């Protein structure tokens, strides 16, 4: 089995522009859409919600929902539009997601997920996968969450899901924002390793606070893959040699400036060109040009941006 390093679905971040930008860095890393709600797919503009450039492949659609019929519709649309898989969000702890009866609250109702998985698999041949957390963090529960995680995975695996991405911390639904969940709840990688030992027949990927190649290599000793989130967004050029390291692909590497040159026509024709340049803020992270680069992006002036690119001959 080919072990994978994947880029996580991130709301307001992993839109089609960012995915095309990142595809200039890695040709192989599987990418995910932002989460799309089941109701939006049932009643909104499919073209707007599910459009992508073919260069973004391999691409996975992440969907939020808990209604079997609507989730089946999402799976059907995902296959129809050419996505390589569809992923159920059972890990986001935000109040907005909870209000829609999906995200991390589904961990307390695995039978709902079972019905969704069955309905989705009846409508598509592409893989149906789940992104979740270890367990819910509740005031009366002093356990590490291992048994709860095993129960959730075993129950949903019996419905036909054989691929799980586990964010290696619990989720608290009340009294904490998603950011506070990340900052205040401890990470527990060892527990995810134990989950893989418990379910060797399932594909288990690990996610959460992974910030270096050495960490990736360590996690790959115990799991089937690693999902990267904020690191890839904040420091995208850190991944410029990932295809060589993990996919045995020695394709020519683009400089940062070459990446921008490739993207400029896309920026120019975008309906909100200055909205998408925010995705480039981290391109010069950890270089002497970082501050200058961010300043020109914050100017919010496309002409100044273009002039800067033409005049900055020293920009690597």
C-alpha positions, 0 to 999 in steps of 0.5 A, spaced: 500 500 500 502 506 498 503 511 504 500 518 503 501 525 505 495 529 504 493 536 504 487 537 509 480 540 508 480 547 511 474 552 510 476 558 507 483 556 505 483 550 501 479 553 495 480 552 488 485 557 487 489 555 493 489 548 490 492 550 483 497 554 487 499 548 491 499 543 485 505 547 482 509 545 488 506 538 489 504 534 483 502 528 487 499 530 494 492 528 494 488 535 496 481 536 499 476 541 498 473 545 503 467 542 507 461 543 503 454 542 506 449 536 504 444 542 504 448 546 499 449 540 494 441 539 494 439 546 493 445 550 491 449 551 484 453 545 483 457 548 478 459 553 483 460 549 489 464 543 485 468 546 480 475 545 479 481 545 475 483 538 472 490 539 474 488 539 482 487 531 481 487 527 485 482 531 489 477 529 494 470 532 496 469 533 503 462 533 505 458 535 512 452 532 513 448 526 517 442 525 512 442 519 508 439 521 502 442 528 502 449 524 503 447 519 497 446 525 493 453 528 495 456 522 493 453 521 486 455 528 485 462 527 487 463 521 482 459 525 477 464 531 477 470 526 477 472 527 484 477 521 487 473 520 493 468 523 498 470 524 505 465 525 511 466 530 516 466 527 523 471 531 526 470 539 526 467 542 533 465 548 531 458 551 533 456 552 526 457 545 524 454 542 530 448 546 528 447 542 522 448 536 526 454 534 523 462 534 524 464 532 531 458 531 534 457 525 529 462 521 534 456 520 539 451 518 534 455 513 530 449 509 527 447 516 523 454 515 520 453 508 518 446 510 515 450 515 511 455 511 509 451 505 506 446 510 502 453 513 499 456 507 497 449 505 494 450 511 490 457 511 488 463 507 486 469 512 489 471 511 496 467 513 502 472 515 507 471 519 514 475 524 518 474 524 525 477 525 532 479 521 537 473 522 541 469 527 544 471 531 550 466 531 556 466 533 563 465 526 566 469 522 562 477 521 564 478 516 559 483 517 553 478 516 548 481 509 546 475 505 547 470 510 544 474 511 538 474 503 537 467 503 537 466 509 532 471 506 527 468 499 528 461 501 527 462 505 521 467 500 518 462 495 518 458 499 514 463 499 509 468 505 510 475 502 510 479 509 510 479 513 516 483 520 518 484 521 525 485 528 528 489 525 534 486 529 539 479 529 542 474 534 541 470 539 546 463 541 543 461 546 548 465 552 551 471 551 546 472 554 539 475 550 534 482 554 535 481 553 543 480 545 541 487 545 538 491 550 543 488 547 549 486 539 548 492 535 548 495 531 542 495 523 543 499 520 537 500 514 540 493 512 541 492 513 533 498 508 533 494 503 537 488 504 533 492 502 527 494 496 531 487 494 533 485 495 526 490 492 521 485 491 515 483 498 515 487 504 512 488 509 518 491 516 517 494 521 522 492 528 523 494 534 527 500 539 529 504 535 524 510 540 522 516 537 519 518 532 515 522 528 520 515 528 524 512 525 518 517 520 517 516 518 524 508 517 523 509 513 517 512 508 521 506 506 525 500 509 520 498 508 513 499 516 512 499 523 514 494 529 513 498 536 513 494 542 515 496 549 517 503 548 516 502 547 508 498 553 508 503 557 512 509 555 509 507 552 502 514 552 499 517 547 505 513 542 500 517 543 494 521 537 494 515 532 497 514 529 490 522 527 490 522 524 497 515 521 498 513 519 490 519 518 487 518 523 482 524 528 480 520 533 476 523 540 475 522 544 481 519 551 480 522 557 484 517 561 488 517 567 482 516 562 477 510 559 481 507 566 481 508 567 474 504 561 473 499 564 477 498 571 475 494 569 469 489 566 474 489 572 479 488 577 473 482 573 470 479 571 477 472 575 479 476 577 486 483 578 484 485 581 491 481 576 494 485 570 492 492 573 493 491 572 500 493 565 499 500 567 497 502 570 504 506 564 506 510 563 499 516 567 502 516 565 509 522 564 513 526 568 507 529 575 507 523 577 503 517 575 507 516 582 510 516 585 503 512 580 500 507 581 505 507 588 505 506 588 497 500 583 498 497 587 503 497 593 498 491 590 495 493 593 488 493 588 482 497 593 478 502 594 484 503 587 485 504 586 477 509 592 477 513 589 484 513 582 480 517 585 474 521 590 478 524 585 483 529 582 479 532 579 486 526 575 488 528 568 488 
